[in-house]
Amino acid sequence: MKTTDISIIISTYNSPEWLSKVLYGYNNQTYRMFEIVIADDGSREATRELIQKIQEEVFYPIIHVWHEDNGFQKSQILNKAILACTTEYILMSDGDCIPRKDYVEQHIKYREEGYFLSGGYFMLPMDISETITKEAIYAEQCFDIKWLKKHGLKNSFKNTKLTAKGIKADLLNTITPTNASWNGHNASGWKEDIVAVNGFDERMQYGGQDRELGERLVNLGIKSKQIRYHAVCIHLDHPRGYKNEESIAKNQAIRKTTREAKKKWTAYGIVKK
């Protein structure tokens, strides 16, 4: 009997406290036929110990894919994680994004052959990120506007990401000016399609490597569907020491070539040629 029909890749690097909150979020899901594949870009032993401990608490299987720390090599570890997925459909998110309880259910609901799904995230400040406990996750308090405002969240139109449901969410997904791009923190697609474009371009470090994958999927003929108001995750704050202008400029040049040449395949992906 089939027990999983979606693989969820979670990227992480030396952030066991944030990763634990994320994994508790997946333990709270309404849809439960999934596996977690952790794409670990060289974390130290604390992350491995956390995964072993949490595996005893949660209902879903965890596959831990790790390689040695060689700087920011997220594209490389994501490609290894893609190969480790055992199902036909892949959802990708990050080890700092806690999913709302219907998060996986929404990706399952809207998946369709010939499409990938594009979600968004709701960014929290550091003080609220640190306040969130396992109990707050299981009780869904960290998705409740009243609870968040009580802990310092300011009023903003962006708060509608947490409050929009049903027809309102449908409408906002239709009228949002945000492109339905492949977003590393919240996107899903068919493994067959991702492998057909050869996964992530491993020349790319921080800055847009997820979008470039989506651009090759579009060049392949895959359409995108906007679900940013349906599939909701909250993004925990953290420093970004790996962010640098040189990497971003290099990636922009690669993306420009992908768009102009309508490239469907990267020679620097899963298969090296």
C-alpha positions as CSV (number, residue, x, y, z in Angstrom):
1,M,0.0,0.0,0.0
2,K,1.3,3.4,-1.0
3,T,2.1,5.6,2.1
4,T,3.7,8.6,0.5
5,D,2.9,10.5,-2.7
6,I,4.8,13.7,-2.2
7,S,8.4,14.4,-1.2
8,I,9.2,17.6,0.7
9,I,12.8,18.9,0.3
10,I,13.9,21.2,3.2
11,S,17.2,23.0,2.8
12,T,19.2,23.7,6.0
13,Y,22.6,24.8,7.2
14,N,23.6,25.0,10.9
15,S,20.2,26.2,12.1
16,P,18.9,23.3,14.3
17,E,16.7,25.5,16.4
18,W,14.8,26.9,13.4
19,L,14.8,23.5,11.7
20,S,13.1,21.9,14.7
21,K,10.3,24.4,14.5
22,V,9.8,23.7,10.8
23,L,9.7,19.9,11.4
24,Y,7.1,20.4,14.1
25,G,5.1,22.3,11.6
26,Y,5.1,19.3,9.2
27,N,4.1,17.1,12.1
28,N,0.9,19.2,12.3
29,Q,-0.2,18.7,8.7
30,T,-3.7,17.7,7.7
31,Y,-2.3,15.8,4.7
32,R,0.1,13.1,5.9
33,M,1.2,11.0,2.9
34,F,4.6,12.6,2.6
35,E,8.3,12.1,3.3
36,I,10.8,14.8,4.3
37,V,14.1,15.0,2.5
38,I,16.5,17.3,4.3
39,A,19.1,18.9,2.0
40,D,21.9,19.7,4.4
41,D,24.6,22.0,3.0
42,G,27.3,20.8,5.5
43,S,25.8,21.4,8.9
44,R,27.7,20.3,12.1
45,E,26.7,17.4,14.3
46,A,24.0,19.3,16.2
47,T,21.7,19.1,13.1
48,R,22.2,15.4,12.7
49,E,21.5,14.9,16.4
50,L,18.3,17.0,16.1
51,I,17.1,15.0,13.1
52,Q,17.6,11.7,15.0
53,K,15.7,13.0,18.0
54,I,12.8,14.4,16.1
55,Q,12.5,11.3,13.9
56,E,11.3,9.5,17.1
57,E,8.5,12.2,17.6
58,V,7.1,12.7,14.2
59,F,4.8,10.5,12.0
60,Y,6.6,11.0,8.7
61,P,9.9,9.5,7.4
62,I,13.0,11.7,7.2
63,I,15.8,11.2,4.7
64,H,18.9,13.2,5.6
65,V,21.1,14.2,2.6
66,W,24.4,15.8,3.7
67,H,27.6,16.8,2.1
68,E,30.8,18.4,3.6
69,D,30.8,22.1,4.2
70,N,32.3,23.9,1.2
71,G,30.7,27.3,1.5
72,F,27.3,28.1,0.1
73,Q,26.5,25.1,-2.2
74,K,22.8,25.0,-1.9
75,S,22.3,24.1,-5.6
76,Q,24.6,21.0,-5.2
77,I,22.8,19.7,-2.1
78,L,19.4,20.3,-3.6
79,N,20.3,18.2,-6.7
80,K,21.4,15.4,-4.4
81,A,18.1,15.7,-2.5
82,I,16.1,15.6,-5.7
83,L,17.7,12.2,-6.6
84,A,16.9,11.0,-3.0
85,C,13.1,11.7,-3.4
86,T,11.1,8.5,-3.7
87,T,7.9,10.0,-5.1
88,E,6.8,11.5,-8.4
89,Y,6.0,15.0,-6.9
90,I,8.4,17.3,-5.1
91,L,7.6,20.3,-2.8
92,M,10.6,22.5,-1.9
93,S,10.9,24.8,1.1
94,D,13.5,26.0,3.6
95,G,14.6,25.1,7.1
96,D,13.4,28.5,8.3
97,C,9.8,28.3,6.9
98,I,7.1,26.9,9.2
99,P,4.1,25.5,7.2
100,R,0.5,26.2,8.1
101,K,-1.3,23.0,8.9
102,D,-3.0,22.9,5.4
103,Y,0.3,23.7,3.5
104,V,0.9,20.3,2.0
105,E,-2.8,19.8,1.4
106,Q,-2.9,22.9,-0.7
107,H,0.0,21.8,-2.8
108,I,-1.7,18.4,-3.4
109,K,-5.0,20.1,-4.2
110,Y,-3.6,22.4,-6.9
111,R,-0.9,20.2,-8.5
112,E,-1.6,19.4,-12.1
113,E,0.4,17.8,-14.9
114,G,2.1,20.4,-17.1
115,Y,2.3,22.9,-14.2
116,F,4.5,23.9,-11.2
117,L,3.0,25.7,-8.2
118,S,4.4,29.0,-6.9
119,G,3.8,29.9,-3.3
120,G,5.1,32.7,-1.1
121,Y,6.0,33.4,2.5
122,F,5.1,35.7,5.4
123,M,8.3,37.2,6.9
124,L,8.5,37.5,10.7
125,P,10.9,39.7,12.7
126,M,13.6,38.1,14.8
127,D,11.9,38.8,18.2
128,I,8.6,37.0,17.1
129,S,10.6,34.2,15.4
130,E,12.4,33.5,18.7
131,T,9.1,33.5,20.7
132,I,7.5,30.7,18.7
133,T,7.4,27.4,20.6
134,K,6.4,23.9,19.6
135,E,3.1,24.4,21.5
136,A,2.5,27.6,19.5
137,I,3.1,25.7,16.3
138,Y,0.8,22.8,17.2
139,A,-1.9,25.3,18.3
140,E,-1.5,27.3,15.1
141,Q,-1.0,30.4,17.2
142,C,2.0,31.5,15.1
143,F,-0.4,31.9,12.1
144,D,-3.0,33.8,14.1
145,I,-3.0,37.6,13.5
146,K,-4.2,38.4,17.0
147,W,-1.4,36.3,18.6
148,L,1.2,37.8,16.3
149,K,0.0,41.4,17.0
150,K,0.1,40.6,20.7
151,H,3.8,39.8,20.2
152,G,4.6,43.0,18.2
153,L,3.5,42.4,14.6
154,K,2.6,45.7,12.9
155,N,-0.4,46.3,10.7
156,S,0.2,45.7,7.0
157,F,-1.6,44.6,3.8
158,K,0.8,41.7,3.8
159,N,-1.0,40.3,6.8
160,T,-3.8,39.2,4.4
161,K,-1.5,36.3,3.5
162,L,-2.5,34.8,6.9
163,T,-6.2,35.8,6.9
164,A,-7.3,35.2,3.3
165,K,-9.3,32.0,2.7
166,G,-11.5,30.6,0.1
167,I,-12.8,33.0,-2.6
168,K,-10.7,35.9,-1.2
169,A,-7.5,33.8,-1.5
170,D,-8.6,32.9,-5.1
171,L,-9.1,36.5,-5.9
172,L,-5.8,37.7,-4.4
173,N,-3.9,34.9,-6.3
174,T,-5.5,36.1,-9.5
175,I,-4.8,39.9,-9.1
176,T,-1.4,39.8,-7.4
177,P,1.3,41.5,-9.5
178,T,3.9,39.0,-8.2
179,N,5.1,36.5,-10.8
180,A,4.3,32.9,-10.4
181,S,8.0,32.0,-10.3
182,W,9.7,28.9,-8.8
183,N,10.5,30.0,-5.2
184,G,12.9,27.9,-3.2
185,H,10.9,28.5,0.0
186,N,7.6,27.5,-1.4
187,A,7.2,25.8,-4.8
188,S,6.3,22.3,-6.1
189,G,6.5,20.4,-9.3
190,W,6.8,17.0,-10.9
191,K,10.1,15.2,-10.4
192,E,10.1,14.2,-14.0
193,D,10.0,17.8,-15.1
194,I,12.7,18.9,-12.7
195,V,15.0,16.1,-13.9
196,A,14.1,16.9,-17.5
197,V,15.8,20.4,-17.1
198,N,18.7,18.8,-15.1
199,G,17.8,20.3,-11.7
200,F,19.7,23.3,-10.3
201,D,22.6,25.0,-12.1
202,E,25.5,24.2,-9.6
203,R,27.5,27.2,-10.8
204,M,24.9,29.4,-9.0
205,Q,25.3,30.2,-5.3
206,Y,23.2,32.7,-3.4
207,G,20.7,34.8,-5.4
208,G,18.1,33.5,-7.8
209,Q,19.1,29.9,-8.5
210,D,15.5,28.9,-7.7
211,R,14.1,31.4,-10.2
212,E,16.5,30.1,-12.9
213,L,15.3,26.6,-12.4
214,G,11.7,27.8,-12.9
215,E,12.7,29.7,-16.1
216,R,14.1,26.5,-17.6
217,L,10.9,24.7,-16.7
218,V,8.9,27.4,-18.5
219,N,11.2,27.1,-21.5
220,L,10.4,23.4,-21.4
221,G,6.7,24.2,-21.8
222,I,5.7,23.9,-18.1
223,K,3.2,26.5,-17.0
224,S,3.2,28.1,-13.5
225,K,0.2,28.4,-11.1
226,Q,0.0,31.1,-8.4
227,I,-0.9,29.7,-4.9
228,R,0.8,32.3,-2.6
229,Y,-2.5,33.0,-0.7
230,H,-3.4,29.3,-0.5
231,A,-0.1,27.5,0.6
232,V,1.1,29.6,3.5
233,C,4.3,29.4,5.5
234,I,5.9,31.8,7.9
235,H,9.6,32.8,7.4
236,L,11.7,33.0,10.5
237,D,14.3,35.7,10.5
238,H,18.1,35.1,10.5
239,P,21.3,36.7,9.4
240,R,22.5,36.2,5.8
241,G,26.3,36.1,5.9
242,Y,26.4,34.2,2.6
243,K,24.8,37.1,0.7
244,N,27.2,38.9,-1.6
245,E,26.9,41.1,-4.7
246,E,29.4,39.1,-6.7
247,S,27.3,36.0,-6.5
248,I,24.1,37.8,-7.3
249,A,25.7,39.5,-10.4
250,K,27.0,36.1,-11.6
251,N,23.6,34.5,-11.2
252,Q,21.9,37.4,-13.0
253,A,24.2,36.8,-16.0
254,I,23.3,33.1,-16.0
255,R,19.6,33.8,-15.8
256,K,19.9,36.4,-18.6
257,T,21.4,33.7,-20.9
258,T,18.7,31.2,-19.8
259,R,16.0,33.6,-20.8
260,E,17.5,34.9,-24.0
261,A,18.7,31.5,-25.3
262,K,15.4,29.9,-24.0
263,K,17.6,27.2,-22.4
264,K,15.8,24.1,-21.1
265,W,18.8,22.2,-19.8
266,T,21.9,23.1,-17.8
267,A,25.2,21.3,-18.3
268,Y,26.0,22.0,-14.7
269,G,23.1,20.2,-13.0
270,I,22.3,16.7,-11.8
271,V,24.0,15.2,-14.8
272,K,27.4,16.7,-15.6
273,K,28.3,16.9,-19.3
